[in-house]
Amino acid sequence: MISMLIRLKVLEHKVAEFEKLVSTLVADIYANEPEPKIFEVRRVADQPRTYVYFVAFKDQAANDAYANAPYHQNAAPPIMACLDGDPVYETLEPFY
């Protein structure tokens, strides 16, 4: 399993747009990708413009399918345009 934690901070005037774009992207992922996966996005409770993605894919092929899917390719640029700085990526590894 490939899993990651991604932390993003959103520009104040882009929060509504970001949330709409990400909600659509997550719906597209669950509707179109057959492999078992986790793709959850949450707002940090005490940091209203900070979001955390927790993503996990069965294997590299499933990760690549997501990365190359048209809905991801179309959503990524406008989502990135909403950010206040670069995302912070943390690769997670299983321990059990």
SULBEL-V342120 format. One record per backbone hydrogen bond with DSSP energy under -0.5 kcal/mol. CO is the residue of the C=O (numbers start at 0). NH is the residue of the N-H. Records with the same first field share a line. If there is no record, write none. Layout:
BEGIN
CO=NH / NH
END
This chain:
BEGIN
0=2
1=56
2=91
3=54
4=89
5=52
6=87
7=50
8=83
10=13
11=14
13=17
14=18
15=19
16=20
17=21
18=22
19=23
20=24
21=25
22=26
23=27
24=28
25=29
26=30
27=31
28=32
31=33
35=57
37=55
39=53
41=51
43=46
46=43 / 49
48=9
49=43
50=7
51=41
52=5 / 54
53=39
54=3
55=37
56=1
58=62
59=63
60=64
61=65
62=66
63=67
64=68
65=68
68=71 / 72
69=73
70=74
71=75
72=76
73=77
74=78
75=79
76=80
78=81
79=82
81=10
82=84
86=88
87=6
89=4
91=2
END
